[in-house]
Amino acid sequence: MVDVTKATFDEEVLKASGLVLVDFWAPWCGPCRMTGPVLEAIDSERDDVKICKVNVDDEGELAGEYGIMSIPALFFFKDGKKVGESIGFSPKEELSGVIDKLK
């Protein structure tokens, strides 16, 4: 997984080829802490999706640009274009299914 900032977002997400999952999260958020291990498992098992994390406390401007109102907010980008999103905690099987549909 890649920690992303406003300075690195374009390079890591928008200029990346293929599917990128961006997790907008915060350390104090309970559902975000539940989502973390799910994303780590997906990251270790799959090479068809790049997973990036954006800490909304540190990157408020970036979170504002993407209209983040609730976290965790998982945004899916394919070849630089947003193709989907999921708000709140989702189990691994559900996220894997979304990845399968979008890749």
N, CA, C and O atoms as a GROMACS GRO file, in nm:
protein
  412
    1MET      N    1   0.084  -0.118   0.000
    1MET     CA    2   0.000   0.000   0.000
    1MET      C    3   0.089   0.124   0.000
    1MET      O    4   0.200   0.125   0.054
    2VAL      N    5   0.037   0.228  -0.062
    2VAL     CA    6   0.113   0.351  -0.078
    2VAL      C    7   0.041   0.464  -0.005
    2VAL      O    8  -0.077   0.489  -0.030
    3ASP      N    9   0.112   0.533   0.084
    3ASP     CA   10   0.056   0.653   0.146
    3ASP      C   11   0.068   0.766   0.045
    3ASP      O   12   0.176   0.791  -0.009
    4VAL      N   13  -0.044   0.835   0.022
    4VAL     CA   14  -0.049   0.938  -0.081
    4VAL      C   15  -0.081   1.073  -0.019
    4VAL      O   16  -0.162   1.083   0.073
    5THR      N   17  -0.016   1.177  -0.071
    5THR     CA   18  -0.041   1.314  -0.028
    5THR      C   19  -0.090   1.394  -0.150
    5THR      O   20  -0.093   1.343  -0.262
    6LYS      N   21  -0.127   1.518  -0.125
    6LYS     CA   22  -0.169   1.603  -0.237
    6LYS      C   23  -0.056   1.612  -0.340
    6LYS      O   24  -0.081   1.615  -0.460
    7ALA      N   25   0.068   1.616  -0.291
    7ALA     CA   26   0.184   1.629  -0.379
    7ALA      C   27   0.207   1.505  -0.466
    7ALA      O   28   0.261   1.515  -0.576
    8THR      N   29   0.166   1.388  -0.417
    8THR     CA   30   0.194   1.264  -0.490
    8THR      C   31   0.069   1.202  -0.554
    8THR      O   32   0.079   1.101  -0.624
    9PHE      N   33  -0.049   1.261  -0.531
    9PHE     CA   34  -0.175   1.202  -0.578
    9PHE      C   35  -0.177   1.186  -0.731
    9PHE      O   36  -0.214   1.079  -0.781
   10ASP      N   37  -0.139   1.290  -0.803
   10ASP     CA   38  -0.142   1.281  -0.949
   10ASP      C   39  -0.056   1.166  -0.999
   10ASP      O   40  -0.101   1.086  -1.082
   11GLU      N   41   0.066   1.158  -0.949
   11GLU     CA   42   0.159   1.054  -0.996
   11GLU      C   43   0.113   0.914  -0.957
   11GLU      O   44   0.115   0.823  -1.039
   12GLU      N   45   0.071   0.898  -0.831
   12GLU     CA   46   0.037   0.765  -0.779
   12GLU      C   47  -0.100   0.716  -0.824
   12GLU      O   48  -0.121   0.596  -0.839
   13VAL      N   49  -0.194   0.809  -0.846
   13VAL     CA   50  -0.332   0.769  -0.875
   13VAL      C   51  -0.374   0.806  -1.017
   13VAL      O   52  -0.410   0.719  -1.097
   14LEU      N   53  -0.369   0.933  -1.048
   14LEU     CA   54  -0.425   0.980  -1.175
   14LEU      C   55  -0.341   0.940  -1.296
   14LEU      O   56  -0.394   0.924  -1.406
   15LYS      N   57  -0.211   0.924  -1.277
   15LYS     CA   58  -0.125   0.884  -1.390
   15LYS      C   59  -0.096   0.734  -1.390
   15LYS      O   60  -0.025   0.685  -1.478
   16ALA      N   61  -0.151   0.661  -1.294
   16ALA     CA   62  -0.129   0.517  -1.286
   16ALA      C   63  -0.214   0.446  -1.391
   16ALA      O   64  -0.327   0.485  -1.420
   17SER      N   65  -0.157   0.340  -1.448
   17SER     CA   66  -0.238   0.260  -1.540
   17SER      C   67  -0.304   0.148  -1.461
   17SER      O   68  -0.251   0.100  -1.361
   18GLY      N   69  -0.421   0.108  -1.508
   18GLY     CA   70  -0.494   0.002  -1.439
   18GLY      C   71  -0.578   0.056  -1.326
   18GLY      O   72  -0.605   0.176  -1.318
   19LEU      N   73  -0.619  -0.034  -1.238
   19LEU     CA   74  -0.712  -0.002  -1.130
   19LEU      C   75  -0.637   0.042  -1.004
   19LEU      O   76  -0.542  -0.023  -0.961
   20VAL      N   77  -0.682   0.154  -0.946
   20VAL     CA   78  -0.626   0.205  -0.821
   20VAL      C   79  -0.741   0.226  -0.723
   20VAL      O   80  -0.840   0.291  -0.755
   21LEU      N   81  -0.727   0.170  -0.603
   21LEU     CA   82  -0.822   0.191  -0.495
   21LEU      C   83  -0.761   0.292  -0.400
   21LEU      O   84  -0.650   0.271  -0.350
   22VAL      N   85  -0.831   0.402  -0.374
   22VAL     CA   86  -0.783   0.505  -0.282
   22VAL      C   87  -0.870   0.503  -0.157
   22VAL      O   88  -0.991   0.522  -0.164
   23ASP      N   89  -0.806   0.481  -0.043
   23ASP     CA   90  -0.874   0.477   0.086
   23ASP      C   91  -0.854   0.611   0.155
   23ASP      O   92  -0.744   0.643   0.199
   24PHE      N   93  -0.963   0.690   0.164
   24PHE     CA   94  -0.961   0.814   0.242
   24PHE      C   95  -0.999   0.774   0.384
   24PHE      O   96  -1.110   0.724   0.406
   25TRP      N   97  -0.910   0.796   0.480
   25TRP     CA   98  -0.927   0.742   0.614
   25TRP      C   99  -0.870   0.839   0.718
   25TRP      O  100  -0.809   0.940   0.683
   26ALA      N  101  -0.890   0.807   0.847
   26ALA     CA  102  -0.828   0.880   0.958
   26ALA      C  103  -0.799   0.780   1.070
   26ALA      O  104  -0.874   0.683   1.087
   27PRO      N  105  -0.692   0.803   1.145
   27PRO     CA  106  -0.654   0.708   1.251
   27PRO      C  107  -0.755   0.695   1.364
   27PRO      O  108  -0.759   0.592   1.431
   28TRP      N  109  -0.836   0.798   1.387
   28TRP     CA  110  -0.934   0.795   1.497
   28TRP      C  111  -1.066   0.728   1.458
   28TRP      O  112  -1.153   0.709   1.542
   29CYS      N  113  -1.080   0.692   1.332
   29CYS     CA  114  -1.207   0.639   1.278
   29CYS      C  115  -1.214   0.487   1.296
   29CYS      O  116  -1.133   0.413   1.241
   30GLY      N  117  -1.311   0.442   1.375
   30GLY     CA  118  -1.326   0.298   1.400
   30GLY      C  119  -1.345   0.215   1.274
   30GLY      O  120  -1.272   0.118   1.254
   31PRO      N  121  -1.442   0.250   1.188
   31PRO     CA  122  -1.459   0.173   1.065
   31PRO      C  123  -1.334   0.176   0.975
   31PRO      O  124  -1.308   0.080   0.902
   32CYS      N  125  -1.258   0.286   0.982
   32CYS     CA  126  -1.132   0.293   0.904
   32CYS      C  127  -1.033   0.190   0.957
   32CYS      O  128  -0.963   0.125   0.880
   33ARG      N  129  -1.027   0.178   1.089
   33ARG     CA  130  -0.934   0.080   1.149
   33ARG      C  131  -0.976  -0.062   1.115
   33ARG      O  132  -0.892  -0.152   1.107
   34MET      N  133  -1.106  -0.085   1.095
   34MET     CA  134  -1.154  -0.217   1.052
   34MET      C  135  -1.120  -0.241   0.905
   34MET      O  136  -1.092  -0.354   0.865
   35THR      N  137  -1.124  -0.136   0.825
   35THR     CA  138  -1.099  -0.147   0.682
   35THR      C  139  -0.951  -0.173   0.653
   35THR      O  140  -0.918  -0.242   0.556
   36GLY      N  141  -0.862  -0.118   0.734
   36GLY     CA  142  -0.718  -0.131   0.712
   36GLY      C  143  -0.672  -0.274   0.690
   36GLY      O  144  -0.607  -0.302   0.589
   37PRO      N  145  -0.703  -0.368   0.782
   37PRO     CA  146  -0.660  -0.507   0.762
   37PRO      C  147  -0.720  -0.572   0.638
   37PRO      O  148  -0.657  -0.657   0.575
   38VAL      N  149  -0.843  -0.534   0.601
   38VAL     CA  150  -0.906  -0.586   0.480
   38VAL      C  151  -0.825  -0.544   0.358
   38VAL      O  152  -0.797  -0.625   0.269
   39LEU      N  153  -0.789  -0.416   0.354
   39LEU     CA  154  -0.711  -0.366   0.240
   39LEU      C  155  -0.571  -0.427   0.238
   39LEU      O  156  -0.518  -0.456   0.130
   40GLU      N  157  -0.511  -0.447   0.355
   40GLU     CA  158  -0.379  -0.512   0.361
   40GLU      C  159  -0.387  -0.653   0.304
   40GLU      O  160  -0.297  -0.695   0.232
   41ALA      N  161  -0.493  -0.726   0.337
   41ALA     CA  162  -0.509  -0.862   0.286
   41ALA      C  163  -0.526  -0.860   0.134
   41ALA      O  164  -0.464  -0.940   0.064
   42ILE      N  165  -0.610  -0.770   0.084
   42ILE     CA  166  -0.630  -0.761  -0.061
   42ILE      C  167  -0.499  -0.724  -0.129
   42ILE      O  168  -0.465  -0.780  -0.234
   43ASP      N  169  -0.426  -0.630  -0.070
   43ASP     CA  170  -0.299  -0.585  -0.127
   43ASP      C  171  -0.198  -0.700  -0.136
   43ASP      O  172  -0.122  -0.708  -0.232
   44SER      N  173  -0.197  -0.786  -0.036
   44SER     CA  174  -0.100  -0.896  -0.035
   44SER      C  175  -0.142  -1.012  -0.127
   44SER      O  176  -0.057  -1.090  -0.170
   45GLU      N  177  -0.270  -1.021  -0.158
   45GLU     CA  178  -0.320  -1.134  -0.237
   45GLU      C  179  -0.337  -1.101  -0.386
   45GLU      O  180  -0.342  -1.193  -0.468
   46ARG      N  181  -0.347  -0.974  -0.420
   46ARG     CA  182  -0.379  -0.938  -0.558
   46ARG      C  183  -0.273  -0.844  -0.614
   46ARG      O  184  -0.222  -0.757  -0.544
   47ASP      N  185  -0.242  -0.862  -0.740
   47ASP     CA  186  -0.152  -0.769  -0.806
   47ASP      C  187  -0.222  -0.694  -0.919
   47ASP      O  188  -0.158  -0.626  -0.999
   48ASP      N  189  -0.355  -0.705  -0.924
   48ASP     CA  190  -0.433  -0.639  -1.030
   48ASP      C  191  -0.497  -0.509  -0.982
   48ASP      O  192  -0.577  -0.449  -1.054
   49VAL      N  193  -0.461  -0.464  -0.861
   49VAL     CA  194  -0.512  -0.337  -0.809
   49VAL      C  195  -0.402  -0.275  -0.722
   49VAL      O  196  -0.336  -0.344  -0.644
   50LYS      N  197  -0.385  -0.145  -0.738
   50LYS     CA  198  -0.291  -0.070  -0.655
   50LYS      C  199  -0.373  -0.003  -0.545
   50LYS      O  200  -0.475   0.060  -0.574
   51ILE      N  201  -0.330  -0.016  -0.421
   51ILE     CA  202  -0.404   0.042  -0.309
   51ILE      C  203  -0.325   0.159  -0.251
   51ILE      O  204  -0.208   0.146  -0.215
   52CYS      N  205  -0.392   0.273  -0.243
   52CYS     CA  206  -0.333   0.394  -0.188
   52CYS      C  207  -0.417   0.442  -0.070
   52CYS      O  208  -0.538   0.422  -0.066
   53LYS      N  209  -0.351   0.505   0.026
   53LYS     CA  210  -0.420   0.555   0.144
   53LYS      C  211  -0.395   0.705   0.157
   53LYS      O  212  -0.283   0.753   0.140
   54VAL      N  213  -0.504   0.779   0.188
   54VAL     CA  214  -0.496   0.923   0.211
   54VAL      C  215  -0.550   0.952   0.350
   54VAL      O  216  -0.668   0.928   0.377
   55ASN      N  217  -0.464   1.002   0.439
   55ASN     CA  218  -0.505   1.039   0.574
   55ASN      C  219  -0.574   1.176   0.564
   55ASN      O  220  -0.509   1.277   0.535
   56VAL      N  221  -0.706   1.179   0.587
   56VAL     CA  222  -0.782   1.302   0.568
   56VAL      C  223  -0.745   1.410   0.670
   56VAL      O  224  -0.766   1.529   0.644
   57ASP      N  225  -0.692   1.372   0.786
   57ASP     CA  226  -0.648   1.471   0.883
   57ASP      C  227  -0.526   1.547   0.831
   57ASP      O  228  -0.515   1.668   0.849
   58ASP      N  229  -0.436   1.475   0.766
   58ASP     CA  230  -0.314   1.536   0.712
   58ASP      C  231  -0.337   1.600   0.576
   58ASP      O  232  -0.267   1.693   0.538
   59GLU      N  233  -0.435   1.549   0.502
   59GLU     CA  234  -0.458   1.593   0.364
   59GLU      C  235  -0.601   1.645   0.345
   59GLU      O  236  -0.675   1.599   0.258
   60GLY      N  237  -0.639   1.741   0.429
   60GLY     CA  238  -0.775   1.796   0.425
   60GLY      C  239  -0.810   1.861   0.292
   60GLY      O  240  -0.924   1.850   0.246
   61GLU      N  241  -0.714   1.927   0.231
   61GLU     CA  242  -0.740   1.993   0.102
   61GLU      C  243  -0.773   1.889  -0.005
   61GLU      O  244  -0.865   1.908  -0.084
   62LEU      N  245  -0.696   1.781  -0.007
   62LEU     CA  246  -0.721   1.674  -0.104
   62LEU      C  247  -0.857   1.608  -0.078
   62LEU      O  248  -0.932   1.580  -0.172
   63ALA      N  249  -0.887   1.582   0.048
   63ALA     CA  250  -1.017   1.523   0.083
   63ALA      C  251  -1.130   1.616   0.039
   63ALA      O  252  -1.234   1.570  -0.008
   64GLY      N  253  -1.112   1.747   0.056
   64GLY     CA  254  -1.211   1.844   0.014
   64GLY      C  255  -1.232   1.844  -0.137
   64GLY      O  256  -1.344   1.856  -0.186
   65GLU      N  257  -1.122   1.829  -0.212
   65GLU     CA  258  -1.130   1.826  -0.358
   65GLU      C  259  -1.218   1.709  -0.406
   65GLU      O  260  -1.285   1.719  -0.508
   66TYR      N  261  -1.216   1.599  -0.330
   66TYR     CA  262  -1.294   1.482  -0.369
   66TYR      C  263  -1.425   1.470  -0.292
   66TYR      O  264  -1.492   1.367  -0.300
   67GLY      N  265  -1.462   1.575  -0.219
   67GLY     CA  266  -1.593   1.580  -0.153
   67GLY      C  267  -1.611   1.477  -0.044
   67GLY      O  268  -1.722   1.428  -0.023
   68ILE      N  269  -1.504   1.443   0.026
   68ILE     CA  270  -1.514   1.341   0.131
   68ILE      C  271  -1.592   1.397   0.249
   68ILE      O  272  -1.550   1.494   0.312
   69MET      N  273  -1.706   1.335   0.278
   69MET     CA  274  -1.791   1.376   0.389
   69MET      C  275  -1.797   1.268   0.498
   69MET      O  276  -1.818   1.299   0.615
   70SER      N  277  -1.779   1.143   0.458
   70SER     CA  278  -1.781   1.030   0.550
   70SER      C  279  -1.661   0.941   0.518
   70SER      O  280  -1.620   0.928   0.403
   71ILE      N  281  -1.606   0.881   0.623
   71ILE     CA  282  -1.493   0.789   0.603
   71ILE      C  283  -1.521   0.659   0.676
   71ILE      O  284  -1.597   0.660   0.772
   72PRO      N  285  -1.462   0.548   0.634
   72PRO     CA  286  -1.373   0.540   0.519
   72PRO      C  287  -1.449   0.559   0.386
   72PRO      O  288  -1.562   0.513   0.370
   73ALA      N  289  -1.383   0.626   0.296
   73ALA     CA  290  -1.435   0.644   0.161
   73ALA      C  291  -1.335   0.580   0.066
   73ALA      O  292  -1.221   0.624   0.056
   74LEU      N  293  -1.378   0.477  -0.004
   74LEU     CA  294  -1.292   0.407  -0.098
   74LEU      C  295  -1.332   0.450  -0.239
   74LEU      O  296  -1.444   0.426  -0.282
   75PHE      N  297  -1.239   0.512  -0.308
   75PHE     CA  298  -1.263   0.556  -0.445
   75PHE      C  299  -1.182   0.468  -0.538
   75PHE      O  300  -1.066   0.436  -0.510
   76PHE      N  301  -1.242   0.429  -0.647
   76PHE     CA  302  -1.177   0.345  -0.746
   76PHE      C  303  -1.148   0.427  -0.871
   76PHE      O  304  -1.238   0.490  -0.927
   77PHE      N  305  -1.024   0.425  -0.915
   77PHE     CA  306  -0.982   0.495  -1.036
   77PHE      C  307  -0.929   0.392  -1.134
   77PHE      O  308  -0.859   0.298  -1.095
   78LYS      N  309  -0.962   0.409  -1.260
   78LYS     CA  310  -0.907   0.322  -1.364
   78LYS      C  311  -0.847   0.410  -1.472
   78LYS      O  312  -0.915   0.492  -1.534
   79ASP      N  313  -0.717   0.393  -1.493
   79ASP     CA  314  -0.644   0.474  -1.590
   79ASP      C  315  -0.671   0.623  -1.568
   79ASP      O  316  -0.691   0.698  -1.664
   80GLY      N  317  -0.672   0.665  -1.441
   80GLY     CA  318  -0.683   0.806  -1.406
   80GLY      C  319  -0.823   0.861  -1.393
   80GLY      O  320  -0.840   0.978  -1.359
   81LYS      N  321  -0.925   0.780  -1.421
   81LYS     CA  322  -1.063   0.828  -1.414
   81LYS      C  323  -1.137   0.755  -1.300
   81LYS      O  324  -1.123   0.634  -1.284
   82LYS      N  325  -1.215   0.830  -1.222
   82LYS     CA  326  -1.292   0.768  -1.113
   82LYS      C  327  -1.402   0.682  -1.174
   82LYS      O  328  -1.480   0.729  -1.256
   83VAL      N  329  -1.406   0.556  -1.132
   83VAL     CA  330  -1.503   0.462  -1.188
   83VAL      C  331  -1.596   0.403  -1.081
   83VAL      O  332  -1.686   0.326  -1.114
   84GLY      N  333  -1.575   0.437  -0.954
   84GLY     CA  334  -1.662   0.385  -0.850
   84GLY      C  335  -1.622   0.433  -0.713
   84GLY      O  336  -1.514   0.491  -0.695
   85GLU      N  337  -1.709   0.409  -0.616
   85GLU     CA  338  -1.678   0.443  -0.477
   85GLU      C  339  -1.758   0.356  -0.383
   85GLU      O  340  -1.864   0.303  -0.417
   86SER      N  341  -1.706   0.345  -0.262
   86SER     CA  342  -1.773   0.270  -0.156
   86SER      C  343  -1.750   0.348  -0.027
   86SER      O  344  -1.637   0.379   0.008
   87ILE      N  345  -1.857   0.379   0.044
   87ILE     CA  346  -1.848   0.455   0.169
   87ILE      C  347  -1.877   0.362   0.286
   87ILE      O  348  -1.974   0.285   0.282
   88GLY      N  349  -1.794   0.370   0.389
   88GLY     CA  350  -1.812   0.286   0.508
   88GLY      C  351  -1.736   0.154   0.495
   88GLY      O  352  -1.672   0.127   0.394
   89PHE      N  353  -1.746   0.075   0.599
   89PHE     CA  354  -1.676  -0.054   0.601
   89PHE      C  355  -1.740  -0.153   0.505
   89PHE      O  356  -1.863  -0.163   0.497
   90SER      N  357  -1.656  -0.224   0.432
   90SER     CA  358  -1.702  -0.334   0.347
   90SER      C  359  -1.615  -0.456   0.374
   90SER      O  360  -1.493  -0.442   0.387
   91PRO      N  361  -1.674  -0.575   0.384
   91PRO     CA  362  -1.593  -0.695   0.403
   91PRO      C  363  -1.507  -0.725   0.280
   91PRO      O  364  -1.534  -0.676   0.170
   92LYS      N  365  -1.405  -0.804   0.300
   92LYS     CA  366  -1.309  -0.836   0.195
   92LYS      C  367  -1.377  -0.894   0.070
   92LYS      O  368  -1.343  -0.855  -0.041
   93GLU      N  369  -1.470  -0.985   0.089
   93GLU     CA  370  -1.535  -1.050  -0.025
   93GLU      C  371  -1.608  -0.947  -0.112
   93GLU      O  372  -1.606  -0.954  -0.235
   94GLU      N  373  -1.672  -0.851  -0.045
   94GLU     CA  374  -1.746  -0.748  -0.118
   94GLU      C  375  -1.650  -0.659  -0.197
   94GLU      O  376  -1.675  -0.629  -0.314
   95LEU      N  377  -1.541  -0.616  -0.133
   95LEU     CA  378  -1.444  -0.532  -0.204
   95LEU      C  379  -1.378  -0.607  -0.319
   95LEU      O  380  -1.354  -0.550  -0.426
   96SER      N  381  -1.347  -0.733  -0.298
   96SER     CA  382  -1.288  -0.814  -0.406
   96SER      C  383  -1.383  -0.824  -0.524
   96SER      O  384  -1.340  -0.822  -0.639
   97GLY      N  385  -1.512  -0.836  -0.495
   97GLY     CA  386  -1.612  -0.841  -0.602
   97GLY      C  387  -1.617  -0.712  -0.681
   97GLY      O  388  -1.631  -0.713  -0.803
   98VAL      N  389  -1.607  -0.600  -0.612
   98VAL     CA  390  -1.607  -0.469  -0.679
   98VAL      C  391  -1.482  -0.458  -0.768
   98VAL      O  392  -1.491  -0.413  -0.882
   99ILE      N  393  -1.369  -0.499  -0.715
   99ILE     CA  394  -1.244  -0.496  -0.792
   99ILE      C  395  -1.257  -0.581  -0.918
   99ILE      O  396  -1.218  -0.539  -1.026
  100ASP      N  397  -1.313  -0.700  -0.903
  100ASP     CA  398  -1.332  -0.790  -1.018
  100ASP      C  399  -1.417  -0.726  -1.126
  100ASP      O  400  -1.389  -0.741  -1.245
  101LYS      N  401  -1.522  -0.653  -1.086
  101LYS     CA  402  -1.611  -0.589  -1.182
  101LYS      C  403  -1.544  -0.471  -1.253
  101LYS      O  404  -1.572  -0.444  -1.370
  102LEU      N  405  -1.457  -0.400  -1.181
  102LEU     CA  406  -1.401  -0.277  -1.236
  102LEU      C  407  -1.271  -0.294  -1.314
  102LEU      O  408  -1.236  -0.208  -1.393
  103LYS      N  409  -1.200  -0.404  -1.293
  103LYS     CA  410  -1.067  -0.415  -1.354
  103LYS      C  411  -1.066  -0.437  -1.502
  103LYS      O  412  -0.960  -0.448  -1.563
   0.00000   0.00000   0.00000
